[in-house]
């Protein structure tokens, strides 16, 4: 297994999700370093990121949104098979740019790792389910989703 200390810039693909034992996970979309000279069909790279550092985990679960541009640093583990995502254990996090604030129109289904939430523009409460359809609970507001998921994982051993 090949590991390297790196710093990369990329966009957050989806809302960071709480992981086991106080961690947070998210995918970072990294464009080719030579994007100006690379072929137009050169794919972006998806880097699966995890952090257990309390201050980084807190920032990921409360402040970071899809579309935010981040600079992360840490230990990169190369994928074991072609087509798998590289894994980065994040030790440093810097927000370079924030995404535009989205205005919800109607209902929106969103995924937080192994959980699904339903945003309704007419209501502040957010119903939360596992991806298997198990009821988790009703978050009083969008800011309470991460806390509700964390409690559910503590009670149920971390399996959604």
C-alpha positions in Angstrom: 0.0 0.0 0.0 1.5 3.3 -1.1 0.9 6.4 1.1 2.0 9.9 0.4 1.6 13.2 2.2 -0.3 15.6 -0.1 -2.2 18.8 -0.3 -5.0 19.1 -2.9 -7.6 21.6 -4.0 -11.0 20.3 -4.9 -14.8 20.8 -4.7 -17.0 19.0 -2.2 -19.3 16.6 -4.1 -22.0 16.1 -1.5 -22.7 17.1 2.1 -20.1 15.6 4.4 -21.5 12.7 6.4 -20.7 11.6 10.0 -18.6 8.5 10.2 -17.9 6.0 12.9 -16.2 7.1 16.1 -16.4 10.9 15.6 -15.1 11.0 12.1 -16.6 12.7 9.0 -16.4 11.5 5.4 -16.8 13.3 2.1 -15.8 13.1 -1.6 -13.5 15.7 -3.1 -13.6 16.3 -6.9 -10.1 17.2 -8.1 -9.6 18.6 -11.6 -6.4 17.7 -13.5 -3.5 20.0 -12.4 -2.9 21.0 -16.1 -6.6 21.6 -16.9 -5.7 24.3 -19.4 -3.6 22.0 -21.5 -5.3 18.7 -20.8 -7.6 17.1 -23.3 -11.3 18.2 -22.8 -12.3 14.6 -22.0 -9.7 14.2 -19.2 -11.8 13.0 -16.2 -11.7 14.6 -12.8 -10.5 12.5 -9.9 -12.7 11.6 -7.0 -10.8 11.5 -3.7 -12.6 9.9 -0.7 -11.7 11.8 2.4 -12.0 11.1 6.1 -11.0 13.1 9.1 -11.0 12.3 12.8 -9.6 15.6 14.0 -12.3 17.1 16.2 -12.1 20.7 14.8 -12.0 19.5 11.2 -14.9 17.1 11.7 -16.9 19.8 13.3 -16.2 22.2 10.4 -17.1 19.5 7.9 -20.4 18.6 9.6 -21.6 22.1 10.3 -20.0 24.5 7.8 -19.1 22.7 4.6 -21.6 22.4 1.8 -21.6 20.8 -1.7 -19.7 23.1 -4.2 -17.3 24.5 -1.6 -13.7 24.7 -2.8 -11.4 23.3 -0.2 -7.6 22.8 0.2 -7.1 19.6 2.2 -3.8 18.1 3.3 -3.1 14.7 4.8 -2.0 11.1 4.0 -3.1 9.8 0.6 -3.5 6.0 0.1 -3.5 5.0 -3.5 -6.4 2.7 -4.6 -5.6 -1.0 -4.6 -7.5 -1.6 -7.8 -8.0 0.5 -11.0 -11.2 2.4 -10.9 -11.4 2.7 -7.1 -11.1 6.1 -5.5 -8.0 7.2 -3.7 -8.4 7.7 0.1 -7.2 10.7 1.9 -7.0 11.0 5.7 -7.3 14.8 6.2 -5.1 16.6 8.8 -5.5 20.1 7.4 -8.5 21.9 5.9 -8.8 25.4 4.4 -11.9 26.8 2.7 -10.8 28.6 -0.5 -14.3 29.5 -1.8 -17.8 28.8 -0.8 -20.7 27.6 -3.0 -23.6 29.8 -3.7 -26.5 29.4 -1.3 -29.2 27.3 -2.9 -32.9 28.3 -2.6 -35.1 25.3 -2.2 -38.2 25.1 -4.3 -40.6 22.4 -3.3 -39.1 19.2 -2.0 -35.6 18.0 -2.3 -34.2 14.6 -1.5 -30.5 14.6 -0.3 -28.1 12.0 0.9 -25.8 12.1 3.9 -23.7 9.0 3.4 -25.9 6.1 4.5 -28.8 8.5 5.3 -31.5 10.2 3.2 -33.2 13.5 4.2 -36.1 15.3 2.7 -36.0 19.1 2.6 -39.3 20.8 2.1 -39.3 24.6 1.5 -42.5 25.0 3.4 -41.3 23.3 6.6 -38.3 23.7 8.8 -38.3 20.1 10.1 -36.3 17.5 8.1 -37.3 13.8 8.1 -34.3 11.5 8.2 -34.2 7.9 7.0 -31.4 5.3 6.4 -30.9 4.4 2.7 -32.6 1.1 3.5 -35.7 3.0 4.5 -35.5 2.8 8.3 -36.9 5.8 10.2 -34.2 7.7 12.1 -36.2 10.7 13.2 -37.3 14.3 12.6 -34.6 16.9 12.8 -36.0 20.2 14.1 -34.1 22.1 11.4 -31.4 21.4 8.8 -28.6 22.2 11.4 -29.8 19.4 13.6 -29.4 16.6 11.0 -25.8 15.7 11.8 -26.7 15.5 15.5 -29.6 13.2 14.8 -27.5 10.9 12.6 -24.7 10.8 15.2 -27.2 9.8 18.0 -28.7 7.1 15.7 -25.2 5.7 15.0 -24.3 5.7 18.7 -27.6 3.8 19.6 -27.4 1.4 16.7 -23.6 0.7 16.6 -22.8 2.8 13.6 -24.6 0.6 11.0 -27.3 2.4 9.0 
